[in-house]
Amino acid sequence: MKEDMKNFETALGELEALVKKLESDIAIDEATKAFAEGIRLSKICMEELKAEKGKISLLIDELNNLTEEITID
């Protein structure tokens, strides 16, 4: 598994665990810390998704360039 995908999956798993924690009855200071950690993990996930979106866009552009070269009459 690629390292960036592992980071994404790890961060997402931790984020899901934090959501469950926040849904339970916890002290406000603990909830605030969990929320802050959730924001940090969300940023990691978003950065990974943006990077993958960029890679996909490049692949699509490459494919479009190839198909433009082929003309069917």
CHARMM internal coordinates of N, CA and C (Angstrom, degrees):
IC EDIT
DIST 1 N 1 CA 1.4577
DIST 1 CA 1 C 1.5325
ANGL 1 N 1 CA 1 C 108.09
DIST 1 C 2 N 1.3094
ANGL 1 CA 1 C 2 N 116.76
DIHE 1 N 1 CA 1 C 2 N 135.84
DIST 2 N 2 CA 1.4589
ANGL 1 C 2 N 2 CA 120.69
DIHE 1 CA 1 C 2 N 2 CA 179.20
DIST 2 CA 2 C 1.5202
ANGL 2 N 2 CA 2 C 110.24
DIHE 1 C 2 N 2 CA 2 C -64.42
DIST 2 C 3 N 1.3205
ANGL 2 CA 2 C 3 N 115.53
DIHE 2 N 2 CA 2 C 3 N 147.60
DIST 3 N 3 CA 1.4632
ANGL 2 C 3 N 3 CA 121.04
DIHE 2 CA 2 C 3 N 3 CA -176.52
DIST 3 CA 3 C 1.5250
ANGL 3 N 3 CA 3 C 112.05
DIHE 2 C 3 N 3 CA 3 C -60.77
DIST 3 C 4 N 1.3560
ANGL 3 CA 3 C 4 N 118.03
DIHE 3 N 3 CA 3 C 4 N -42.04
DIST 4 N 4 CA 1.4651
ANGL 3 C 4 N 4 CA 119.10
DIHE 3 CA 3 C 4 N 4 CA -179.33
DIST 4 CA 4 C 1.5276
ANGL 4 N 4 CA 4 C 111.74
DIHE 3 C 4 N 4 CA 4 C -65.81
DIST 4 C 5 N 1.3333
ANGL 4 CA 4 C 5 N 117.51
DIHE 4 N 4 CA 4 C 5 N -35.43
DIST 5 N 5 CA 1.4574
ANGL 4 C 5 N 5 CA 120.08
DIHE 4 CA 4 C 5 N 5 CA 177.27
DIST 5 CA 5 C 1.5205
ANGL 5 N 5 CA 5 C 110.04
DIHE 4 C 5 N 5 CA 5 C -68.62
DIST 5 C 6 N 1.3373
ANGL 5 CA 5 C 6 N 116.14
DIHE 5 N 5 CA 5 C 6 N -38.35
DIST 6 N 6 CA 1.4619
ANGL 5 C 6 N 6 CA 119.83
DIHE 5 CA 5 C 6 N 6 CA 177.22
DIST 6 CA 6 C 1.5231
ANGL 6 N 6 CA 6 C 109.73
DIHE 5 C 6 N 6 CA 6 C -62.65
DIST 6 C 7 N 1.3292
ANGL 6 CA 6 C 7 N 117.20
DIHE 6 N 6 CA 6 C 7 N -42.24
DIST 7 N 7 CA 1.4635
ANGL 6 C 7 N 7 CA 120.96
DIHE 6 CA 6 C 7 N 7 CA 177.67
DIST 7 CA 7 C 1.5249
ANGL 7 N 7 CA 7 C 110.72
DIHE 6 C 7 N 7 CA 7 C -61.07
DIST 7 C 8 N 1.3140
ANGL 7 CA 7 C 8 N 116.65
DIHE 7 N 7 CA 7 C 8 N -42.71
DIST 8 N 8 CA 1.4557
ANGL 7 C 8 N 8 CA 121.09
DIHE 7 CA 7 C 8 N 8 CA 179.70
DIST 8 CA 8 C 1.5246
ANGL 8 N 8 CA 8 C 110.20
DIHE 7 C 8 N 8 CA 8 C -62.59
DIST 8 C 9 N 1.3154
ANGL 8 CA 8 C 9 N 115.78
DIHE 8 N 8 CA 8 C 9 N -50.12
DIST 9 N 9 CA 1.4664
ANGL 8 C 9 N 9 CA 119.91
DIHE 8 CA 8 C 9 N 9 CA -177.44
DIST 9 CA 9 C 1.5239
ANGL 9 N 9 CA 9 C 111.39
DIHE 8 C 9 N 9 CA 9 C -64.89
DIST 9 C 10 N 1.3303
ANGL 9 CA 9 C 10 N 116.84
DIHE 9 N 9 CA 9 C 10 N -38.16
DIST 10 N 10 CA 1.4623
ANGL 9 C 10 N 10 CA 120.63
DIHE 9 CA 9 C 10 N 10 CA 177.52
DIST 10 CA 10 C 1.5254
ANGL 10 N 10 CA 10 C 110.34
DIHE 9 C 10 N 10 CA 10 C -64.49
DIST 10 C 11 N 1.3361
ANGL 10 CA 10 C 11 N 115.99
DIHE 10 N 10 CA 10 C 11 N -48.06
DIST 11 N 11 CA 1.4664
ANGL 10 C 11 N 11 CA 120.35
DIHE 10 CA 10 C 11 N 11 CA -179.96
DIST 11 CA 11 C 1.5229
ANGL 11 N 11 CA 11 C 110.91
DIHE 10 C 11 N 11 CA 11 C -62.37
DIST 11 C 12 N 1.3151
ANGL 11 CA 11 C 12 N 117.05
DIHE 11 N 11 CA 11 C 12 N -41.12
DIST 12 N 12 CA 1.4599
ANGL 11 C 12 N 12 CA 120.58
DIHE 11 CA 11 C 12 N 12 CA 179.79
DIST 12 CA 12 C 1.5266
ANGL 12 N 12 CA 12 C 110.89
DIHE 11 C 12 N 12 CA 12 C -65.21
DIST 12 C 13 N 1.3198
ANGL 12 CA 12 C 13 N 116.82
DIHE 12 N 12 CA 12 C 13 N -41.63
DIST 13 N 13 CA 1.4596
ANGL 12 C 13 N 13 CA 120.35
DIHE 12 CA 12 C 13 N 13 CA 177.58
DIST 13 CA 13 C 1.5227
ANGL 13 N 13 CA 13 C 111.98
DIHE 12 C 13 N 13 CA 13 C -62.27
DIST 13 C 14 N 1.3277
ANGL 13 CA 13 C 14 N 115.94
DIHE 13 N 13 CA 13 C 14 N -42.71
DIST 14 N 14 CA 1.4595
ANGL 13 C 14 N 14 CA 120.27
DIHE 13 CA 13 C 14 N 14 CA 177.89
DIST 14 CA 14 C 1.5280
ANGL 14 N 14 CA 14 C 111.01
DIHE 13 C 14 N 14 CA 14 C -65.43
DIST 14 C 15 N 1.3174
ANGL 14 CA 14 C 15 N 115.52
DIHE 14 N 14 CA 14 C 15 N -37.85
DIST 15 N 15 CA 1.4625
ANGL 14 C 15 N 15 CA 120.30
DIHE 14 CA 14 C 15 N 15 CA 178.23
DIST 15 CA 15 C 1.5287
ANGL 15 N 15 CA 15 C 110.90
DIHE 14 C 15 N 15 CA 15 C -64.26
DIST 15 C 16 N 1.3226
ANGL 15 CA 15 C 16 N 116.74
DIHE 15 N 15 CA 15 C 16 N -42.38
DIST 16 N 16 CA 1.4593
ANGL 15 C 16 N 16 CA 120.41
DIHE 15 CA 15 C 16 N 16 CA 177.58
DIST 16 CA 16 C 1.5291
ANGL 16 N 16 CA 16 C 111.10
DIHE 15 C 16 N 16 CA 16 C -62.20
DIST 16 C 17 N 1.3291
ANGL 16 CA 16 C 17 N 116.96
DIHE 16 N 16 CA 16 C 17 N -39.65
DIST 17 N 17 CA 1.4655
ANGL 16 C 17 N 17 CA 121.05
DIHE 16 CA 16 C 17 N 17 CA 177.98
DIST 17 CA 17 C 1.5304
ANGL 17 N 17 CA 17 C 110.72
DIHE 16 C 17 N 17 CA 17 C -64.94
DIST 17 C 18 N 1.3311
ANGL 17 CA 17 C 18 N 116.63
DIHE 17 N 17 CA 17 C 18 N -38.61
DIST 18 N 18 CA 1.4615
ANGL 17 C 18 N 18 CA 120.27
DIHE 17 CA 17 C 18 N 18 CA 178.05
DIST 18 CA 18 C 1.5221
ANGL 18 N 18 CA 18 C 111.66
DIHE 17 C 18 N 18 CA 18 C -65.67
DIST 18 C 19 N 1.3116
ANGL 18 CA 18 C 19 N 117.14
DIHE 18 N 18 CA 18 C 19 N -38.73
DIST 19 N 19 CA 1.4616
ANGL 18 C 19 N 19 CA 120.82
DIHE 18 CA 18 C 19 N 19 CA 178.21
DIST 19 CA 19 C 1.5271
ANGL 19 N 19 CA 19 C 109.87
DIHE 18 C 19 N 19 CA 19 C -61.02
DIST 19 C 20 N 1.3282
ANGL 19 CA 19 C 20 N 116.12
DIHE 19 N 19 CA 19 C 20 N -45.44
DIST 20 N 20 CA 1.4710
ANGL 19 C 20 N 20 CA 119.53
DIHE 19 CA 19 C 20 N 20 CA 177.87
DIST 20 CA 20 C 1.5251
ANGL 20 N 20 CA 20 C 110.58
DIHE 19 C 20 N 20 CA 20 C -60.92
DIST 20 C 21 N 1.3271
ANGL 20 CA 20 C 21 N 115.63
DIHE 20 N 20 CA 20 C 21 N -40.34
DIST 21 N 21 CA 1.4665
ANGL 20 C 21 N 21 CA 119.97
DIHE 20 CA 20 C 21 N 21 CA 178.98
DIST 21 CA 21 C 1.5240
ANGL 21 N 21 CA 21 C 110.53
DIHE 20 C 21 N 21 CA 21 C -63.03
DIST 21 C 22 N 1.3345
ANGL 21 CA 21 C 22 N 116.32
DIHE 21 N 21 CA 21 C 22 N -43.36
DIST 22 N 22 CA 1.4630
ANGL 21 C 22 N 22 CA 120.76
DIHE 21 CA 21 C 22 N 22 CA -179.38
DIST 22 CA 22 C 1.5272
ANGL 22 N 22 CA 22 C 111.97
DIHE 21 C 22 N 22 CA 22 C -68.31
DIST 22 C 23 N 1.3132
ANGL 22 CA 22 C 23 N 117.29
DIHE 22 N 22 CA 22 C 23 N -25.17
DIST 23 N 23 CA 1.4575
ANGL 22 C 23 N 23 CA 120.83
DIHE 22 CA 22 C 23 N 23 CA 178.23
DIST 23 CA 23 C 1.5331
ANGL 23 N 23 CA 23 C 112.01
DIHE 22 C 23 N 23 CA 23 C -76.96
DIST 23 C 24 N 1.3145
ANGL 23 CA 23 C 24 N 115.67
DIHE 23 N 23 CA 23 C 24 N -14.04
DIST 24 N 24 CA 1.4682
ANGL 23 C 24 N 24 CA 119.30
DIHE 23 CA 23 C 24 N 24 CA 179.20
DIST 24 CA 24 C 1.5327
ANGL 24 N 24 CA 24 C 109.84
DIHE 23 C 24 N 24 CA 24 C -90.18
DIST 24 C 25 N 1.2914
ANGL 24 CA 24 C 25 N 115.73
DIHE 24 N 24 CA 24 C 25 N 179.71
DIST 25 N 25 CA 1.4661
ANGL 24 C 25 N 25 CA 122.03
DIHE 24 CA 24 C 25 N 25 CA -178.83
DIST 25 CA 25 C 1.5310
ANGL 25 N 25 CA 25 C 108.79
DIHE 24 C 25 N 25 CA 25 C -88.98
DIST 25 C 26 N 1.3511
ANGL 25 CA 25 C 26 N 116.12
DIHE 25 N 25 CA 25 C 26 N 97.04
DIST 26 N 26 CA 1.4602
ANGL 25 C 26 N 26 CA 120.19
DIHE 25 CA 25 C 26 N 26 CA -179.95
DIST 26 CA 26 C 1.5295
ANGL 26 N 26 CA 26 C 109.47
DIHE 25 C 26 N 26 CA 26 C -125.07
DIST 26 C 27 N 1.3158
ANGL 26 CA 26 C 27 N 115.31
DIHE 26 N 26 CA 26 C 27 N 161.61
DIST 27 N 27 CA 1.4662
ANGL 26 C 27 N 27 CA 120.66
DIHE 26 CA 26 C 27 N 27 CA 179.78
DIST 27 CA 27 C 1.5226
ANGL 27 N 27 CA 27 C 110.25
DIHE 26 C 27 N 27 CA 27 C -65.72
DIST 27 C 28 N 1.3328
ANGL 27 CA 27 C 28 N 115.56
DIHE 27 N 27 CA 27 C 28 N 151.69
DIST 28 N 28 CA 1.4678
ANGL 27 C 28 N 28 CA 120.90
DIHE 27 CA 27 C 28 N 28 CA -176.31
DIST 28 CA 28 C 1.5237
ANGL 28 N 28 CA 28 C 112.17
DIHE 27 C 28 N 28 CA 28 C -61.14
DIST 28 C 29 N 1.3211
ANGL 28 CA 28 C 29 N 118.71
DIHE 28 N 28 CA 28 C 29 N -38.58
DIST 29 N 29 CA 1.4636
ANGL 28 C 29 N 29 CA 119.88
DIHE 28 CA 28 C 29 N 29 CA 179.51
DIST 29 CA 29 C 1.5282
ANGL 29 N 29 CA 29 C 111.23
DIHE 28 C 29 N 29 CA 29 C -67.60
DIST 29 C 30 N 1.3233
ANGL 29 CA 29 C 30 N 116.91
DIHE 29 N 29 CA 29 C 30 N -36.56
DIST 30 N 30 CA 1.4581
ANGL 29 C 30 N 30 CA 120.85
DIHE 29 CA 29 C 30 N 30 CA 176.67
DIST 30 CA 30 C 1.5349
ANGL 30 N 30 CA 30 C 110.42
DIHE 29 C 30 N 30 CA 30 C -69.20
DIST 30 C 31 N 1.3313
ANGL 30 CA 30 C 31 N 116.63
DIHE 30 N 30 CA 30 C 31 N -38.10
DIST 31 N 31 CA 1.4634
ANGL 30 C 31 N 31 CA 121.14
DIHE 30 CA 30 C 31 N 31 CA 177.78
DIST 31 CA 31 C 1.5280
ANGL 31 N 31 CA 31 C 110.79
DIHE 30 C 31 N 31 CA 31 C -65.24
DIST 31 C 32 N 1.3248
ANGL 31 CA 31 C 32 N 115.98
DIHE 31 N 31 CA 31 C 32 N -38.89
DIST 32 N 32 CA 1.4687
ANGL 31 C 32 N 32 CA 119.95
DIHE 31 CA 31 C 32 N 32 CA 179.20
DIST 32 CA 32 C 1.5251
ANGL 32 N 32 CA 32 C 110.61
DIHE 31 C 32 N 32 CA 32 C -64.89
DIST 32 C 33 N 1.3257
ANGL 32 CA 32 C 33 N 116.82
DIHE 32 N 32 CA 32 C 33 N -43.20
DIST 33 N 33 CA 1.4694
ANGL 32 C 33 N 33 CA 120.84
DIHE 32 CA 32 C 33 N 33 CA 177.73
DIST 33 CA 33 C 1.5238
ANGL 33 N 33 CA 33 C 110.69
DIHE 32 C 33 N 33 CA 33 C -63.70
DIST 33 C 34 N 1.3205
ANGL 33 CA 33 C 34 N 116.80
DIHE 33 N 33 CA 33 C 34 N -42.51
DIST 34 N 34 CA 1.4640
ANGL 33 C 34 N 34 CA 121.16
DIHE 33 CA 33 C 34 N 34 CA 179.22
DIST 34 CA 34 C 1.5248
ANGL 34 N 34 CA 34 C 110.70
DIHE 33 C 34 N 34 CA 34 C -64.21
DIST 34 C 35 N 1.3204
ANGL 34 CA 34 C 35 N 116.42
DIHE 34 N 34 CA 34 C 35 N -39.68
DIST 35 N 35 CA 1.4632
ANGL 34 C 35 N 35 CA 120.88
DIHE 34 CA 34 C 35 N 35 CA 178.71
DIST 35 CA 35 C 1.5262
ANGL 35 N 35 CA 35 C 110.44
DIHE 34 C 35 N 35 CA 35 C -63.34
DIST 35 C 36 N 1.3362
ANGL 35 CA 35 C 36 N 116.73
DIHE 35 N 35 CA 35 C 36 N -44.92
DIST 36 N 36 CA 1.4720
ANGL 35 C 36 N 36 CA 121.02
DIHE 35 CA 35 C 36 N 36 CA 178.78
DIST 36 CA 36 C 1.5303
ANGL 36 N 36 CA 36 C 110.72
DIHE 35 C 36 N 36 CA 36 C -61.66
DIST 36 C 37 N 1.3063
ANGL 36 CA 36 C 37 N 116.39
DIHE 36 N 36 CA 36 C 37 N -41.70
DIST 37 N 37 CA 1.4721
ANGL 36 C 37 N 37 CA 120.56
DIHE 36 CA 36 C 37 N 37 CA 177.35
DIST 37 CA 37 C 1.5246
ANGL 37 N 37 CA 37 C 109.98
DIHE 36 C 37 N 37 CA 37 C -65.15
DIST 37 C 38 N 1.3083
ANGL 37 CA 37 C 38 N 117.05
DIHE 37 N 37 CA 37 C 38 N -37.46
DIST 38 N 38 CA 1.4602
ANGL 37 C 38 N 38 CA 121.06
DIHE 37 CA 37 C 38 N 38 CA 177.33
DIST 38 CA 38 C 1.5207
ANGL 38 N 38 CA 38 C 112.09
DIHE 37 C 38 N 38 CA 38 C -62.13
DIST 38 C 39 N 1.3108
ANGL 38 CA 38 C 39 N 116.58
DIHE 38 N 38 CA 38 C 39 N -39.93
DIST 39 N 39 CA 1.4712
ANGL 38 C 39 N 39 CA 120.80
DIHE 38 CA 38 C 39 N 39 CA 176.86
DIST 39 CA 39 C 1.5243
ANGL 39 N 39 CA 39 C 109.90
DIHE 38 C 39 N 39 CA 39 C -62.67
DIST 39 C 40 N 1.3320
ANGL 39 CA 39 C 40 N 117.02
DIHE 39 N 39 CA 39 C 40 N -44.01
DIST 40 N 40 CA 1.4684
ANGL 39 C 40 N 40 CA 121.32
DIHE 39 CA 39 C 40 N 40 CA 179.42
DIST 40 CA 40 C 1.5306
ANGL 40 N 40 CA 40 C 110.57
DIHE 39 C 40 N 40 CA 40 C -61.24
DIST 40 C 41 N 1.3192
ANGL 40 CA 40 C 41 N 116.36
DIHE 40 N 40 CA 40 C 41 N -45.16
DIST 41 N 41 CA 1.4590
ANGL 40 C 41 N 41 CA 120.45
DIHE 40 CA 40 C 41 N 41 CA 179.42
DIST 41 CA 41 C 1.5270
ANGL 41 N 41 CA 41 C 111.67
DIHE 40 C 41 N 41 CA 41 C -66.67
DIST 41 C 42 N 1.3202
ANGL 41 CA 41 C 42 N 117.40
DIHE 41 N 41 CA 41 C 42 N -36.56
DIST 42 N 42 CA 1.4692
ANGL 41 C 42 N 42 CA 121.43
DIHE 41 CA 41 C 42 N 42 CA 176.98
DIST 42 CA 42 C 1.5201
ANGL 42 N 42 CA 42 C 110.88
DIHE 41 C 42 N 42 CA 42 C -61.71
DIST 42 C 43 N 1.3204
ANGL 42 CA 42 C 43 N 116.28
DIHE 42 N 42 CA 42 C 43 N -39.76
DIST 43 N 43 CA 1.4696
ANGL 42 C 43 N 43 CA 120.40
DIHE 42 CA 42 C 43 N 43 CA 178.56
DIST 43 CA 43 C 1.5277
ANGL 43 N 43 CA 43 C 110.81
DIHE 42 C 43 N 43 CA 43 C -63.05
DIST 43 C 44 N 1.3349
ANGL 43 CA 43 C 44 N 116.19
DIHE 43 N 43 CA 43 C 44 N -41.85
DIST 44 N 44 CA 1.4665
ANGL 43 C 44 N 44 CA 119.98
DIHE 43 CA 43 C 44 N 44 CA 177.93
DIST 44 CA 44 C 1.5266
ANGL 44 N 44 CA 44 C 110.05
DIHE 43 C 44 N 44 CA 44 C -60.12
DIST 44 C 45 N 1.3212
ANGL 44 CA 44 C 45 N 116.13
DIHE 44 N 44 CA 44 C 45 N -47.00
DIST 45 N 45 CA 1.4678
ANGL 44 C 45 N 45 CA 120.42
DIHE 44 CA 44 C 45 N 45 CA 179.70
DIST 45 CA 45 C 1.5244
ANGL 45 N 45 CA 45 C 111.58
DIHE 44 C 45 N 45 CA 45 C -61.22
DIST 45 C 46 N 1.3201
ANGL 45 CA 45 C 46 N 116.63
DIHE 45 N 45 CA 45 C 46 N -44.73
DIST 46 N 46 CA 1.4686
ANGL 45 C 46 N 46 CA 120.37
DIHE 45 CA 45 C 46 N 46 CA -179.18
DIST 46 CA 46 C 1.5258
ANGL 46 N 46 CA 46 C 111.62
DIHE 45 C 46 N 46 CA 46 C -63.72
DIST 46 C 47 N 1.3284
ANGL 46 CA 46 C 47 N 117.30
DIHE 46 N 46 CA 46 C 47 N -40.52
DIST 47 N 47 CA 1.4618
ANGL 46 C 47 N 47 CA 120.45
DIHE 46 CA 46 C 47 N 47 CA 178.20
DIST 47 CA 47 C 1.5258
ANGL 47 N 47 CA 47 C 110.94
DIHE 46 C 47 N 47 CA 47 C -62.40
DIST 47 C 48 N 1.3198
ANGL 47 CA 47 C 48 N 116.64
DIHE 47 N 47 CA 47 C 48 N -42.41
DIST 48 N 48 CA 1.4614
ANGL 47 C 48 N 48 CA 120.64
DIHE 47 CA 47 C 48 N 48 CA 178.55
DIST 48 CA 48 C 1.5315
ANGL 48 N 48 CA 48 C 110.89
DIHE 47 C 48 N 48 CA 48 C -65.09
DIST 48 C 49 N 1.3199
ANGL 48 CA 48 C 49 N 117.05
DIHE 48 N 48 CA 48 C 49 N -41.75
DIST 49 N 49 CA 1.4679
ANGL 48 C 49 N 49 CA 120.42
DIHE 48 CA 48 C 49 N 49 CA 178.59
DIST 49 CA 49 C 1.5284
ANGL 49 N 49 CA 49 C 111.42
DIHE 48 C 49 N 49 CA 49 C -64.50
DIST 49 C 50 N 1.3287
ANGL 49 CA 49 C 50 N 116.96
DIHE 49 N 49 CA 49 C 50 N -40.53
DIST 50 N 50 CA 1.4655
ANGL 49 C 50 N 50 CA 120.26
DIHE 49 CA 49 C 50 N 50 CA 177.87
DIST 50 CA 50 C 1.5224
ANGL 50 N 50 CA 50 C 110.92
DIHE 49 C 50 N 50 CA 50 C -63.51
DIST 50 C 51 N 1.3316
ANGL 50 CA 50 C 51 N 116.72
DIHE 50 N 50 CA 50 C 51 N -40.41
DIST 51 N 51 CA 1.4685
ANGL 50 C 51 N 51 CA 120.45
DIHE 50 CA 50 C 51 N 51 CA 178.78
DIST 51 CA 51 C 1.5261
ANGL 51 N 51 CA 51 C 110.62
DIHE 50 C 51 N 51 CA 51 C -63.30
DIST 51 C 52 N 1.3192
ANGL 51 CA 51 C 52 N 116.73
DIHE 51 N 51 CA 51 C 52 N -43.38
DIST 52 N 52 CA 1.4608
ANGL 51 C 52 N 52 CA 120.52
DIHE 51 CA 51 C 52 N 52 CA 179.15
DIST 52 CA 52 C 1.5226
ANGL 52 N 52 CA 52 C 111.06
DIHE 51 C 52 N 52 CA 52 C -66.90
DIST 52 C 53 N 1.3308
ANGL 52 CA 52 C 53 N 117.43
DIHE 52 N 52 CA 52 C 53 N -37.68
DIST 53 N 53 CA 1.4589
ANGL 52 C 53 N 53 CA 121.17
DIHE 52 CA 52 C 53 N 53 CA 177.57
DIST 53 CA 53 C 1.5222
ANGL 53 N 53 CA 53 C 109.75
DIHE 52 C 53 N 53 CA 53 C -61.50
DIST 53 C 54 N 1.3250
ANGL 53 CA 53 C 54 N 116.07
DIHE 53 N 53 CA 53 C 54 N -41.24
DIST 54 N 54 CA 1.4631
ANGL 53 C 54 N 54 CA 120.23
DIHE 53 CA 53 C 54 N 54 CA 178.25
DIST 54 CA 54 C 1.5206
ANGL 54 N 54 CA 54 C 111.84
DIHE 53 C 54 N 54 CA 54 C -62.40
DIST 54 C 55 N 1.3240
ANGL 54 CA 54 C 55 N 116.33
DIHE 54 N 54 CA 54 C 55 N -41.69
DIST 55 N 55 CA 1.4669
ANGL 54 C 55 N 55 CA 120.28
DIHE 54 CA 54 C 55 N 55 CA 178.42
DIST 55 CA 55 C 1.5189
ANGL 55 N 55 CA 55 C 110.74
DIHE 54 C 55 N 55 CA 55 C -63.93
DIST 55 C 56 N 1.3254
ANGL 55 CA 55 C 56 N 116.48
DIHE 55 N 55 CA 55 C 56 N -41.80
DIST 56 N 56 CA 1.4670
ANGL 55 C 56 N 56 CA 120.71
DIHE 55 CA 55 C 56 N 56 CA 179.90
DIST 56 CA 56 C 1.5272
ANGL 56 N 56 CA 56 C 110.28
DIHE 55 C 56 N 56 CA 56 C -65.47
DIST 56 C 57 N 1.3235
ANGL 56 CA 56 C 57 N 116.98
DIHE 56 N 56 CA 56 C 57 N -40.90
DIST 57 N 57 CA 1.4659
ANGL 56 C 57 N 57 CA 120.51
DIHE 56 CA 56 C 57 N 57 CA 178.62
DIST 57 CA 57 C 1.5200
ANGL 57 N 57 CA 57 C 111.17
DIHE 56 C 57 N 57 CA 57 C -60.95
DIST 57 C 58 N 1.3305
ANGL 57 CA 57 C 58 N 116.75
DIHE 57 N 57 CA 57 C 58 N -41.66
DIST 58 N 58 CA 1.4637
ANGL 57 C 58 N 58 CA 120.33
DIHE 57 CA 57 C 58 N 58 CA 178.04
DIST 58 CA 58 C 1.5238
ANGL 58 N 58 CA 58 C 111.22
DIHE 57 C 58 N 58 CA 58 C -63.65
DIST 58 C 59 N 1.3238
ANGL 58 CA 58 C 59 N 116.88
DIHE 58 N 58 CA 58 C 59 N -40.88
DIST 59 N 59 CA 1.4625
ANGL 58 C 59 N 59 CA 120.25
DIHE 58 CA 58 C 59 N 59 CA 178.58
DIST 59 CA 59 C 1.5277
ANGL 59 N 59 CA 59 C 111.41
DIHE 58 C 59 N 59 CA 59 C -65.29
DIST 59 C 60 N 1.3178
ANGL 59 CA 59 C 60 N 116.73
DIHE 59 N 59 CA 59 C 60 N -40.33
DIST 60 N 60 CA 1.4634
ANGL 59 C 60 N 60 CA 120.56
DIHE 59 CA 59 C 60 N 60 CA 178.56
DIST 60 CA 60 C 1.5263
ANGL 60 N 60 CA 60 C 110.37
DIHE 59 C 60 N 60 CA 60 C -65.50
DIST 60 C 61 N 1.3305
ANGL 60 CA 60 C 61 N 117.11
DIHE 60 N 60 CA 60 C 61 N -42.67
DIST 61 N 61 CA 1.4689
ANGL 60 C 61 N 61 CA 120.57
DIHE 60 CA 60 C 61 N 61 CA 176.82
DIST 61 CA 61 C 1.5255
ANGL 61 N 61 CA 61 C 110.87
DIHE 60 C 61 N 61 CA 61 C -59.80
DIST 61 C 62 N 1.3156
ANGL 61 CA 61 C 62 N 115.91
DIHE 61 N 61 CA 61 C 62 N -41.98
DIST 62 N 62 CA 1.4621
ANGL 61 C 62 N 62 CA 120.72
DIHE 61 CA 61 C 62 N 62 CA 178.91
DIST 62 CA 62 C 1.5240
ANGL 62 N 62 CA 62 C 110.65
DIHE 61 C 62 N 62 CA 62 C -63.09
DIST 62 C 63 N 1.3184
ANGL 62 CA 62 C 63 N 116.19
DIHE 62 N 62 CA 62 C 63 N -43.23
DIST 63 N 63 CA 1.4599
ANGL 62 C 63 N 63 CA 120.89
DIHE 62 CA 62 C 63 N 63 CA 178.10
DIST 63 CA 63 C 1.5213
ANGL 63 N 63 CA 63 C 110.95
DIHE 62 C 63 N 63 CA 63 C -63.85
DIST 63 C 64 N 1.3384
ANGL 63 CA 63 C 64 N 117.12
DIHE 63 N 63 CA 63 C 64 N -43.10
DIST 64 N 64 CA 1.4624
ANGL 63 C 64 N 64 CA 120.70
DIHE 63 CA 63 C 64 N 64 CA 178.62
DIST 64 CA 64 C 1.5182
ANGL 64 N 64 CA 64 C 111.16
DIHE 63 C 64 N 64 CA 64 C -61.76
DIST 64 C 65 N 1.3262
ANGL 64 CA 64 C 65 N 117.15
DIHE 64 N 64 CA 64 C 65 N -39.43
DIST 65 N 65 CA 1.4607
ANGL 64 C 65 N 65 CA 120.37
DIHE 64 CA 64 C 65 N 65 CA 178.42
DIST 65 CA 65 C 1.5255
ANGL 65 N 65 CA 65 C 110.99
DIHE 64 C 65 N 65 CA 65 C -64.05
DIST 65 C 66 N 1.3135
ANGL 65 CA 65 C 66 N 116.79
DIHE 65 N 65 CA 65 C 66 N -38.89
DIST 66 N 66 CA 1.4617
ANGL 65 C 66 N 66 CA 120.27
DIHE 65 CA 65 C 66 N 66 CA 178.37
DIST 66 CA 66 C 1.5181
ANGL 66 N 66 CA 66 C 111.23
DIHE 65 C 66 N 66 CA 66 C -66.76
DIST 66 C 67 N 1.3119
ANGL 66 CA 66 C 67 N 117.29
DIHE 66 N 66 CA 66 C 67 N -42.43
DIST 67 N 67 CA 1.4702
ANGL 66 C 67 N 67 CA 119.83
DIHE 66 CA 66 C 67 N 67 CA -177.71
DIST 67 CA 67 C 1.5193
ANGL 67 N 67 CA 67 C 111.41
DIHE 66 C 67 N 67 CA 67 C -72.01
DIST 67 C 68 N 1.3311
ANGL 67 CA 67 C 68 N 118.40
DIHE 67 N 67 CA 67 C 68 N -27.11
DIST 68 N 68 CA 1.4536
ANGL 67 C 68 N 68 CA 121.35
DIHE 67 CA 67 C 68 N 68 CA 177.58
DIST 68 CA 68 C 1.5159
ANGL 68 N 68 CA 68 C 110.53
DIHE 67 C 68 N 68 CA 68 C -68.06
DIST 68 C 69 N 1.3248
ANGL 68 CA 68 C 69 N 116.60
DIHE 68 N 68 CA 68 C 69 N -29.15
DIST 69 N 69 CA 1.4671
ANGL 68 C 69 N 69 CA 121.03
DIHE 68 CA 68 C 69 N 69 CA -179.37
DIST 69 CA 69 C 1.5203
ANGL 69 N 69 CA 69 C 111.12
DIHE 68 C 69 N 69 CA 69 C -73.00
DIST 69 C 70 N 1.3124
ANGL 69 CA 69 C 70 N 116.42
DIHE 69 N 69 CA 69 C 70 N -22.17
DIST 70 N 70 CA 1.4688
ANGL 69 C 70 N 70 CA 121.15
DIHE 69 CA 69 C 70 N 70 CA -179.24
DIST 70 CA 70 C 1.5338
ANGL 70 N 70 CA 70 C 108.33
DIHE 69 C 70 N 70 CA 70 C -95.64
DIST 70 C 71 N 1.2947
ANGL 70 CA 70 C 71 N 115.62
DIHE 70 N 70 CA 70 C 71 N 118.80
DIST 71 N 71 CA 1.4655
ANGL 70 C 71 N 71 CA 119.33
DIHE 70 CA 70 C 71 N 71 CA 176.53
DIST 71 CA 71 C 1.5261
ANGL 71 N 71 CA 71 C 108.05
DIHE 70 C 71 N 71 CA 71 C -118.12
DIST 71 C 72 N 1.3039
ANGL 71 CA 71 C 72 N 114.59
DIHE 71 N 71 CA 71 C 72 N 135.36
DIST 72 N 72 CA 1.4629
ANGL 71 C 72 N 72 CA 120.46
DIHE 71 CA 71 C 72 N 72 CA 178.69
DIST 72 CA 72 C 1.5171
ANGL 72 N 72 CA 72 C 107.38
DIHE 71 C 72 N 72 CA 72 C -111.21
DIST 72 C 73 N 1.3005
ANGL 72 CA 72 C 73 N 115.24
DIHE 72 N 72 CA 72 C 73 N 122.70
DIST 73 N 73 CA 1.4705
ANGL 72 C 73 N 73 CA 119.86
DIHE 72 CA 72 C 73 N 73 CA -179.84
DIST 73 CA 73 C 1.4987
ANGL 73 N 73 CA 73 C 110.69
DIHE 72 C 73 N 73 CA 73 C -102.65
END
COOR INIT
IC SEED 1 N 1 CA 1 C
IC BUILD
